[in-house]
Amino acid sequence: ILNNKGTDPSVIKQLLVIDYTLETQQSVLVQGLTSETRLPQLCGQLRALLTALVGHLPQEDELQALLADWTTFSDSCSQKRWNSPEESALLLKALCDRTSRVVGELSDKCQTMMGPKAAFLGTAIDAPKKNIDVFVDEVLRGTSLMAVSLILQRMEPVLRDLAHLPPWQMISPIDKPIKGVLQLIDKMTGVQGEVFHTPTILLSGAVSGEEEVPDGVLGVLVRSAKEAPDILSHCAVRARNFGVLLCTCFDPKISEKLAADFANQWVEVRCKADGSLTVTACEKPASLEAEQAAAEAEHAKAAQAEVKMNLTDD
């Protein structure tokens, strides 16, 4: 109907309104299914959302290939009938990882396309900078990409448990190792606006996803999957844009051990190709030690300096 030149414009308008309404309603339903962990139901919802996305973005070849694979494999894998339950979970996890990458790439494309325009128009009308910064994020969170992201987040712990996978999920991975002080915080909201003058890696409690990554932070390790952001959150988008590590731990014992062994120490964090993550103690760079010593000496010198003031009329 849409490609027929003889179709009345009012009919096309009605179809677009119906399509938008159904997509919005489906996204609302997905957000309300907070306790749903059954794989067949989650896979069915995800397949329907991908079908809608392919209709909206027909130029995305990877999205079409992804939908074809979900259609072929998701039914048998969600019912654990692909060779074995473990192999079924591994195949579904691979599909979820591909979907996550596609969602991230589409998000980045929207940021690149809409971000500069939003900043220009927002500045022209004197909109608050905070509103300008999150404008594109809020647009994305109103699309079906947000619903896809939520379903992926709910499938992740189920698939990891079935497939016995490493306990780390990479929301914003890094290619090179990072070094910094491992600092423990209860919530990311507690360090908003702070500037870390020493390279810092945060081992954080709750991360809602609305926070900014503070200056000087090279990585954020979220202790619990229940308090982690989704891949389309503002925090995740910022982390990917600035090359900051953002990952979630699915094993509380590991995060507790990291807190006990490395709190306030210099560590090196590496992301491996198999999705695992290692944290090891390392020495503080000599250049940073020299800079810190010089800064402390300057501060002590300033504190001991006598200020002479002439308060007479001489």
C-alpha positions in Angstrom: 0.0 0.0 0.0 2.7 2.5 1.0 4.6 1.9 -2.3 1.5 2.3 -4.5 1.4 5.7 -6.1 -2.4 5.5 -6.3 -2.8 5.2 -2.5 -4.6 8.1 -0.9 -2.3 10.2 1.4 -4.9 10.1 4.2 -4.6 6.2 4.2 -0.8 6.4 4.4 -1.2 8.8 7.3 -3.6 6.5 9.1 -1.2 3.5 8.6 1.7 5.5 10.0 -0.3 6.5 13.1 -1.4 2.9 13.7 2.2 1.7 13.3 3.5 4.3 15.7 0.8 3.6 18.2 1.3 -0.2 18.1 5.1 0.2 18.5 4.7 2.5 21.4 2.2 0.2 23.1 4.5 -2.8 22.6 7.4 -0.8 24.2 5.2 0.1 27.2 4.2 -3.6 27.6 7.9 -4.7 27.5 8.8 -2.1 30.2 6.0 -3.4 32.4 7.1 -7.1 32.1 9.9 -6.6 34.7 9.7 -10.1 36.1 9.5 -12.0 32.8 12.4 -14.4 32.5 10.9 -17.1 30.2 13.0 -17.4 27.1 10.3 -18.3 24.6 8.2 -15.2 25.6 11.3 -12.9 25.5 12.5 -14.2 22.2 9.0 -13.8 20.7 8.8 -10.2 21.8 12.3 -9.5 20.5 11.6 -11.0 17.1 8.5 -8.8 16.8 10.5 -5.7 17.7 13.2 -6.6 15.2 10.5 -7.0 12.5 9.3 -3.5 13.2 12.8 -2.1 13.1 13.5 -3.7 9.7 10.4 -2.1 8.4 11.5 1.3 9.7 15.2 0.9 8.6 15.2 -1.2 5.4 18.6 0.1 4.5 20.3 -1.6 7.4 21.5 -4.9 5.9 22.9 -6.3 9.2 19.5 -5.7 10.8 17.8 -7.8 8.1 20.3 -10.6 8.5 19.8 -10.5 12.2 16.1 -10.9 11.9 16.5 -13.8 9.6 18.7 -15.6 12.1 16.3 -14.9 15.0 13.5 -16.2 12.9 15.4 -19.4 12.1 17.0 -20.2 15.5 15.1 -18.5 18.3 12.2 -20.9 18.6 14.2 -24.1 19.0 16.9 -22.4 21.1 14.5 -20.7 23.5 13.0 -24.2 24.1 16.5 -25.6 24.6 16.2 -28.0 21.7 19.3 -27.0 19.7 21.5 -30.0 20.4 21.6 -29.3 24.1 20.4 -26.6 26.6 24.0 -25.3 26.9 24.5 -25.0 23.1 21.0 -23.5 22.8 22.0 -20.8 25.3 25.3 -20.2 23.6 23.6 -19.6 20.2 21.0 -17.3 21.8 23.8 -15.4 23.5 25.6 -14.9 20.2 22.4 -13.6 18.7 21.9 -11.3 21.7 25.5 -10.0 21.4 24.9 -9.2 17.7 21.7 -7.5 18.5 23.4 -5.4 21.1 26.1 -4.3 18.7 23.5 -3.3 16.1 21.5 -1.4 18.7 24.6 0.4 19.8 25.6 1.3 16.2 22.1 2.6 15.5 22.3 4.7 18.7 25.7 6.1 17.7 24.3 7.0 14.2 21.4 8.8 15.8 23.8 10.7 18.1 26.0 11.7 15.1 23.0 12.8 13.0 20.9 14.5 15.6 23.4 15.6 18.3 24.9 18.6 16.5 21.5 19.8 15.3 20.0 19.5 18.8 23.0 21.4 20.2 22.7 24.2 17.6 18.9 24.7 18.0 19.0 24.3 21.8 21.7 26.9 22.1 19.8 29.2 19.8 16.7 29.1 22.1 18.8 29.2 25.3 17.7 25.8 26.4 19.5 24.4 29.6 22.7 22.6 28.7 21.5 19.5 30.7 18.4 19.2 28.5 20.5 19.6 25.3 22.9 16.9 26.4 20.2 14.3 27.0 17.9 15.3 24.1 19.0 12.6 21.7 19.1 10.0 24.5 15.4 10.7 25.4 14.5 10.5 21.7 16.1 7.0 21.5 14.5 5.9 24.7 11.1 6.6 23.1 11.7 4.2 20.3 11.5 0.4 20.0 15.3 0.4 20.4 14.7 0.9 24.1 12.4 -2.1 24.3 15.0 -4.2 22.5 17.6 -3.1 25.0 15.4 -4.0 28.0 14.7 -7.5 26.6 18.4 -8.1 26.0 19.1 -7.0 29.6 16.5 -9.5 31.0 17.8 -12.4 28.8 21.4 -11.8 29.8 21.5 -13.5 33.3 19.3 -16.4 32.1 21.6 -17.2 29.2 24.8 -16.8 31.3 23.5 -19.2 33.8 22.5 -21.8 31.2 25.7 -21.5 29.2 28.1 -21.1 32.2 29.6 -18.0 30.7 32.1 -15.5 32.3 30.6 -13.3 34.9 31.2 -10.0 33.1 29.0 -8.2 30.6 30.7 -5.5 28.5 28.4 -2.6 28.0 31.2 -0.4 26.7 34.3 -2.5 26.1 37.9 -1.2 25.6 40.7 -2.5 23.4 43.7 -1.6 25.6 44.3 -2.2 29.3 43.6 0.7 31.7 45.4 1.6 34.9 44.2 3.7 37.8 43.1 3.7 41.4 40.2 1.4 42.2 37.8 3.5 44.2 34.6 2.1 45.9 31.4 4.1 45.7 27.8 3.3 46.7 26.1 5.0 43.8 27.2 6.8 40.7 25.0 9.7 41.6 27.2 10.4 44.6 30.2 11.5 42.4 28.3 13.6 39.8 30.2 16.8 39.2 33.4 15.6 40.7 36.8 15.7 38.9 39.3 13.0 39.5 42.8 14.3 39.1 44.3 10.8 39.4 43.2 8.2 36.8 40.4 6.3 38.6 38.5 3.1 38.1 35.2 3.0 40.0 33.7 -0.1 41.6 30.2 1.1 41.9 26.9 0.1 43.4 23.7 1.3 41.7 24.1 2.9 38.2 20.7 4.1 37.0 22.0 5.1 33.6 21.1 8.8 33.8 24.5 9.8 35.3 27.5 11.4 33.6 30.9 9.7 33.7 33.0 12.0 35.8 36.2 13.5 34.4 39.3 11.4 35.2 37.4 8.1 35.3 38.7 5.5 33.0 36.3 2.6 33.9 33.2 1.8 35.8 32.7 -1.7 37.2 29.1 -2.2 38.3 28.9 -4.7 41.2 25.4 -6.1 40.5 23.5 -6.8 37.4 20.3 -5.8 39.2 21.6 -2.2 39.5 23.3 -1.9 36.1 22.3 0.4 33.2 21.1 -0.8 29.8 23.0 -0.3 26.6 20.9 2.7 25.5 21.2 4.6 28.8 22.8 8.0 28.9 25.7 6.7 30.9 26.3 3.8 28.4 26.2 6.1 25.4 28.6 8.6 27.0 31.0 5.7 28.0 31.1 4.4 24.4 31.6 7.9 23.0 34.5 8.7 25.2 36.1 5.2 25.3 35.4 4.5 29.0 35.1 0.9 30.2 31.6 0.1 31.5 30.8 -3.4 32.5 28.6 -5.4 34.8 29.4 -8.2 37.2 27.0 -11.1 37.5 28.8 -12.8 40.4 28.5 -10.9 43.7 31.4 -13.0 45.2 33.8 -11.6 42.5 32.8 -7.9 43.2 33.2 -8.5 46.9 36.6 -10.0 46.4 37.7 -7.0 44.2 36.5 -4.6 46.9 38.4 -6.5 49.6 41.6 -7.0 47.7 42.1 -3.8 45.6 40.2 -1.0 47.3 42.2 2.3 47.0 45.1 0.5 45.2 46.5 0.9 41.7 45.2 -1.8 39.4 45.3 -2.8 35.8 42.0 -3.8 34.1 42.0 -5.9 30.9 39.1 -7.0 28.7 39.7 -10.3 26.9 38.3 -11.5 23.6 36.1 -14.2 25.4 34.2 -11.5 27.3 36.1 -12.0 30.6 37.8 -9.3 32.6 40.9 -9.4 34.8 41.9 -7.0 37.5 45.5 -7.1 38.8 47.5 -5.0 41.2 50.2 -2.8 39.6 52.6 -0.1 40.5 51.7 3.6 40.4 53.5 5.3 37.4 56.6 7.1 38.5 55.6 10.3 36.6 52.3 10.5 38.6 54.2 9.9 41.9 56.5 12.8 41.0 53.6 15.1 40.1 51.8 14.2 43.3 54.9 14.8 45.4 55.5 18.2 43.8 51.9 19.2 44.3 52.0 18.2 48.0 55.3 20.1 48.5 53.9 23.2 46.8 50.8 22.9 49.0 52.9 22.5 52.2 55.1 25.5 51.2 52.0 27.7 50.6 50.6 26.7 54.0 53.8 27.6 55.8 54.4 30.9 54.1 54.1 34.0 56.2 52.0 36.7 54.7 53.3 40.2 55.7 50.7 43.0 55.4 51.3 46.6 56.1 48.2 47.8 58.0 49.6 51.2 58.9 49.5 54.4 56.9 53.2 54.3 56.3 
